[in-house]
Amino acid sequence: MKSKKSARISTMLCGVAGLVLLTAGCTTLHGVTSPRDARETAPETARRSSTGPDCSVAKCVALTFDGGPSAPTPKLLDILKEKKVHATFFLQGKGHTDTYPRTVLRMAEEGHEIGNHTWSHKVLTELSAKEVEAELKPVQDDVRRITGRAPVLMRPPQGRTDDDVSAVMRRLGLAQILWSVTAKDYETTDTALITRRVLEQTRRDGIILLHDRYKGTIPAVPGIIDALHRRGYTIVTVSQLLAPAVPEPGGVYRP
């Protein structure tokens, strides 16, 4: 039974700051679920079989990186390994998964979660269903070939999605993951600013969005992790944040 807060709500998205950016007008998006509601509505059988951090008790936050892998990504993986933190990477295809397959494999081998961020970062709400599939399938194929397992999560470029995109994701078996924290690290190389933006916005059940290919980001990660730990946060992957719920294909998850 769904909670009274409803894990399935209808939302009119009209340029929601930091989450969904639209150039004009509005788009209808149904089925937006918060991490808390996902956990609360999970079947009892899933609760009994769940492993890992219990984010209904622990103060969890998910750390995610978009747009890689790139040349600097191994340095980030070194930091995460040293800090004993697992992240979720939403990977691009062109110039990334097709260029750095060993880094993709390392991500999987070291326990990080891999999601799909499209082949060429096109805005999906501006494409036909066939074109949307063409943006997702090559990355699915690359990751499956490299790691033996295709992603079950994706992040729409710029966070732009709607019911039509959701229908395609349902067919492809992909859940959509948005975010609640952005450092806008694509517009600055100031590591201190990136760190401050993340820490100011982070709340329990948050999803942090960073990019491993920008100059100021990776140097900020050790300080971000240490500060979050001091504040009592448990840093998890997206799937761990939602557990014991299993992300539903076509669903949209947003704190």
C-alpha positions in Angstrom: 0.0 0.0 0.0 1.3 3.4 -0.9 1.9 6.0 1.9 -0.4 8.9 2.3 2.4 11.1 1.1 2.2 9.1 -2.1 5.2 7.6 -3.8 3.5 8.4 -7.0 2.7 12.0 -7.6 1.8 14.0 -10.6 4.1 17.0 -11.1 4.0 19.9 -13.5 7.6 20.7 -14.1 8.1 24.3 -15.3 11.8 25.0 -15.0 12.3 23.7 -11.4 15.6 25.2 -10.3 18.5 22.8 -10.1 16.4 19.8 -11.1 14.6 20.2 -14.4 15.5 23.0 -16.7 13.2 23.8 -19.6 13.6 26.4 -22.3 9.9 27.1 -22.6 6.5 26.0 -21.4 5.8 23.1 -19.1 5.9 19.3 -19.4 3.9 16.7 -17.5 5.8 14.2 -15.5 4.0 11.5 -13.4 5.5 9.0 -11.0 8.1 11.0 -9.1 9.2 9.2 -6.0 11.4 10.4 -3.1 14.0 8.0 -1.6 12.0 8.0 1.7 8.8 7.1 0.0 10.5 4.4 -2.1 11.8 2.8 1.1 8.5 3.1 2.9 6.5 1.4 0.1 8.9 -1.4 -0.5 7.4 -4.9 -0.1 8.1 -6.7 3.2 10.0 -9.5 1.3 12.4 -6.9 0.1 12.9 -5.5 3.6 13.9 -9.0 4.9 16.4 -9.6 2.1 18.0 -6.1 2.1 21.7 -5.8 2.9 24.0 -2.8 3.4 23.2 0.5 5.2 19.7 0.9 6.4 18.9 4.5 5.2 15.6 4.5 7.1 17.8 4.7 10.2 21.2 6.1 9.0 21.5 9.6 7.8 22.3 8.7 4.2 23.3 10.7 1.1 24.2 9.5 -2.3 27.3 10.7 -4.1 27.0 10.7 -7.9 29.2 11.8 -10.9 28.1 12.5 -14.4 29.7 12.6 -17.8 32.7 10.3 -17.4 34.8 8.4 -17.5 37.6 10.8 -18.5 41.3 11.0 -18.1 41.1 12.3 -14.5 38.7 9.6 -13.3 41.3 7.1 -12.0 42.5 9.8 -9.5 38.9 10.0 -8.3 38.7 6.3 -8.0 41.9 6.3 -5.9 40.3 8.9 -3.5 37.1 6.9 -3.2 39.1 3.7 -2.5 41.1 5.4 0.2 38.0 6.9 1.8 36.1 3.6 1.5 33.2 5.3 -0.2 31.2 3.9 -3.1 29.6 6.3 -5.6 27.2 6.1 -8.6 28.7 7.0 -12.0 26.3 8.0 -14.8 28.5 7.4 -17.8 28.4 9.0 -21.3 29.3 7.1 -24.4 30.9 9.1 -27.1 34.5 9.9 -26.0 34.0 8.2 -22.7 32.9 4.6 -22.4 34.3 4.0 -25.9 37.6 5.6 -24.9 38.2 4.5 -21.3 36.9 0.9 -21.0 39.5 0.0 -18.4 38.3 2.8 -16.1 34.7 1.5 -16.6 35.8 -2.0 -15.6 37.7 -0.6 -12.6 34.5 1.2 -11.4 32.6 -2.1 -11.5 35.4 -4.1 -9.9 35.7 -1.7 -7.0 32.0 -1.8 -6.2 30.8 1.5 -7.6 27.4 1.7 -9.3 27.2 2.4 -13.0 24.3 4.2 -14.7 23.7 5.6 -18.2 24.0 9.3 -19.1 23.4 8.8 -22.9 25.7 8.6 -25.8 26.1 12.3 -26.7 24.2 14.2 -24.0 21.3 15.3 -26.1 18.2 16.7 -24.4 15.8 13.7 -24.4 12.6 15.7 -24.3 13.5 17.2 -27.7 13.9 13.8 -29.4 11.5 11.2 -30.8 11.2 7.8 -29.0 13.5 6.2 -31.6 16.1 8.9 -31.1 15.9 8.5 -27.3 16.6 4.8 -27.6 19.5 5.6 -29.9 21.0 7.7 -27.2 20.7 5.1 -24.5 21.3 1.7 -26.2 25.0 2.2 -27.2 26.0 3.0 -23.6 24.0 0.0 -22.3 25.9 -2.1 -24.8 29.3 -0.7 -23.9 28.8 -1.2 -20.2 27.5 -4.7 -20.7 30.4 -5.6 -22.9 33.0 -4.2 -20.5 31.5 -5.3 -17.1 29.1 -8.1 -18.0 26.1 -6.2 -16.7 24.0 -3.4 -18.3 22.9 -0.4 -16.1 19.5 -0.3 -14.6 19.7 3.4 -13.7 20.1 6.5 -16.0 20.2 10.2 -15.6 18.6 12.4 -18.3 20.9 15.2 -19.5 20.1 18.5 -17.7 17.6 16.5 -15.7 15.0 17.0 -18.5 12.4 14.3 -18.7 8.7 13.8 -19.2 6.1 11.1 -19.6 7.2 10.3 -23.1 10.8 9.8 -22.0 9.6 7.7 -19.1 7.8 5.4 -21.5 11.0 4.8 -23.4 13.0 4.2 -20.2 10.3 1.7 -19.1 10.9 -0.3 -22.3 14.6 -0.2 -21.8 14.5 -1.2 -18.2 15.9 2.0 -16.8 14.9 4.1 -13.8 15.6 7.8 -13.9 17.6 9.5 -11.2 17.5 13.2 -10.6 19.3 15.1 -7.8 18.9 17.6 -5.0 22.5 19.0 -4.7 24.5 20.6 -7.5 27.8 22.4 -7.2 27.5 23.7 -10.8 31.1 22.5 -11.1 30.9 22.9 -14.9 31.1 26.7 -14.4 33.9 27.0 -11.9 37.3 25.7 -11.1 37.2 26.9 -7.5 37.5 23.8 -5.4 36.5 25.7 -2.2 33.4 27.0 -3.8 32.4 23.6 -5.1 32.9 22.2 -1.6 30.9 25.0 0.0 28.0 24.6 -2.4 27.7 20.9 -1.8 27.8 21.2 2.0 25.3 24.0 2.1 22.7 22.1 0.1 23.2 18.6 1.4 20.4 17.2 3.6 19.4 13.6 4.6 18.4 11.4 1.6 20.0 13.9 -0.8 21.6 13.0 -4.1 24.7 15.0 -4.9 25.6 15.7 -8.5 29.2 16.3 -9.5 31.3 15.8 -12.6 34.6 14.0 -12.5 36.0 15.7 -15.7 36.1 19.3 -14.5 39.3 20.6 -13.0 38.1 21.8 -9.7 35.9 18.8 -8.8 38.2 15.9 -7.9 40.4 18.0 -5.5 37.1 18.9 -3.7 36.0 15.3 -3.1 38.3 14.4 -0.1 37.1 17.5 1.8 33.5 16.9 0.9 33.6 13.3 2.1 35.4 14.1 5.3 33.0 17.0 6.1 29.9 14.8 5.4 31.3 12.1 7.6 31.9 14.6 10.4 28.2 15.7 10.1 27.1 12.1 10.6 26.3 11.2 7.0 26.6 7.7 5.6 27.6 8.0 1.9 26.0 5.4 -0.3 25.1 4.6 -3.9 21.7 5.5 -5.3 20.5 1.9 -5.1 21.6 1.8 -1.5 19.7 5.0 -0.8 16.5 3.6 -2.2 16.9 0.1 -0.6 15.0 -2.1 0.2 13.1 -0.7 -2.7 14.2 -1.7 -6.2 14.2 1.2 -8.7 11.4 0.7 -11.2 12.0 1.0 -14.9 10.5 4.2 -16.1 10.2 5.6 -12.6 11.7 9.0 -11.6 13.5 9.3 -8.3 14.2 12.7 -6.8 14.7 13.8 -3.2 
